[in-house]
Amino acid sequence: MTCPILHTERLTLRAPKLADFEHWAAFFGSPRADHERGQKDRAEAYRYWAADVALWQLRGYGPFSLDDRATGAYVGEVGIYQPEGYPEREIGWFTIPDAEGKGYAFEAASAVIGWARESFGWDRLVSYIDPRNTRSVALAKRLGAVIDPSLDGTEPGDIVLRHDLRQDCGARA
């Protein structure tokens, strides 16, 4: 499956392109990545990014790059991830520093959850979040997810939040 193009009020969600990696390298080369797979040098960040992008060909889902519809500027990434070792499909997100706090991750994640619900017939997605990443925990809850201690995370101490796709979970704006 190729990556579809989704549109929200303010964003275009599209297939990743090589230029997007520069934002990924900056993110994973900074302390912002401490709660997101950890900091990585450029080569290691590229391997993770390329593996995530390849999910589109291998699994039929993966990351969407986010562009501001008004300016065309890249603002982040939201997608469905399941690299080797992940117990379940995860919805995850990040935004570049200039785009933080503007609701882009919520807007894009809501669209991706809706797309997954319509496209795959899955019962759920999960979010694996380091408990120190309080903003991501709050975002997952705002999307309607609930903490599910019965589910395994990918790292010791992860909080696992379950997104129920069988119904509209009442994500709040």
ZIQUI-V633773 format. One record per pair of residues at least 24 apart in sequence whose C-alpha atoms are under 8 Angstrom apart, sorted by the first residue. I is the first residue (numbers start at 1). GAP is how many residues later the second one is. D is the distance in whole Angstrom. If there is no record, write none. Layout:
BEGIN
i;gap;d
I;GAP;D
I;GAP;D
END
This chain:
BEGIN
i;gap;d
1;55;6
1;56;6
1;58;8
1;59;5
1;60;7
2;54;6
2;55;7
2;58;7
3;53;6
3;57;8
3;58;7
3;59;8
3;61;8
6;105;7
8;99;7
8;100;7
8;103;7
10;58;6
10;59;5
10;60;7
11;55;6
11;56;6
11;57;5
11;58;5
11;93;8
11;97;7
12;54;6
12;55;5
12;56;7
12;57;6
13;51;5
13;52;6
13;53;5
13;54;7
13;95;7
14;50;5
14;51;5
14;52;7
14;53;8
15;48;7
15;49;5
15;50;6
16;37;7
16;47;7
16;48;6
16;49;5
20;45;8
20;54;8
21;25;7
21;28;7
23;53;8
23;73;7
24;25;7
27;69;7
35;94;8
35;95;6
35;97;7
35;98;6
36;93;8
36;94;8
51;32;8
52;29;7
52;31;7
55;26;7
55;27;8
55;28;8
66;42;8
75;24;6
75;29;8
76;29;8
77;28;8
78;27;7
78;30;6
78;31;6
78;34;8
79;30;7
79;33;7
85;69;7
86;67;8
86;68;6
87;65;7
87;66;7
87;67;7
88;37;7
88;38;7
89;36;6
89;37;6
90;35;6
90;36;5
90;37;5
90;38;7
91;34;6
91;35;6
91;36;6
92;35;6
106;33;7
106;36;8
106;37;7
109;34;8
110;33;7
110;61;7
113;52;8
117;48;6
117;49;7
122;43;7
122;44;8
123;41;6
123;42;5
123;43;5
124;38;7
124;39;5
124;40;5
124;41;5
124;42;7
125;37;6
125;38;5
125;39;7
125;40;7
126;34;7
126;35;5
126;36;5
126;37;6
127;32;8
127;33;6
127;34;5
127;35;7
127;36;8
128;25;6
128;26;7
128;30;6
128;31;6
128;32;5
128;33;7
129;29;5
129;30;5
129;31;6
129;32;8
130;27;7
130;28;5
130;29;6
131;26;7
131;27;6
131;28;6
142;29;6
142;30;6
142;31;8
143;26;8
143;27;7
143;28;4
143;29;6
144;25;5
144;26;6
144;27;5
144;28;7
145;24;8
END
